[in-house]
Amino acid sequence: QVQLVQSGGGSVQAGESLTLSCTASRKIFTIVHMGWYRQSAGRQRELVVGRTMGNRTMYADSVKGRFTMSRDNDKNTLYLQMTQLKPEDTAVYYCNHRDREYDYWGQGTQVTVSS
């Protein structure tokens, strides 16, 4: 089994930036899907950004132009760079990797944006 360990959340003011990291405990050989999701109070978990093998990266309309997902394969680490943060970005953020058999989730990290 693979464990995904997240880091980098916190509290910021509107307009500031944060970068989230998600490091896998070992290399995942065939990543079918990877992405970041978030869940705010009283709402369902939603896709922030995701990429399915062979397809382009898809961003939620609410974060387009502000968030960027990237991956360092040598470090087995997925990143989410978040800029121009807004109060409505406040949520618990989860990273996800999916291979041909399993769906792996990070433990979640809180991002709080105050106005």
PyMOL commands that set and color helices and strands:
alter all, ss='L'
color gray80, all
select helices_A, chain A and resi 87-89
alter helices_A, ss='H'
color red, helices_A
select strands_A, chain A and resi 4-7+10-13+18-24+33-39+46-52+58-59+67-72+77-82+91-98+103-105+109-114
alter strands_A, ss='S'
color yellow, strands_A
deselect
rebuild
show_as cartoon
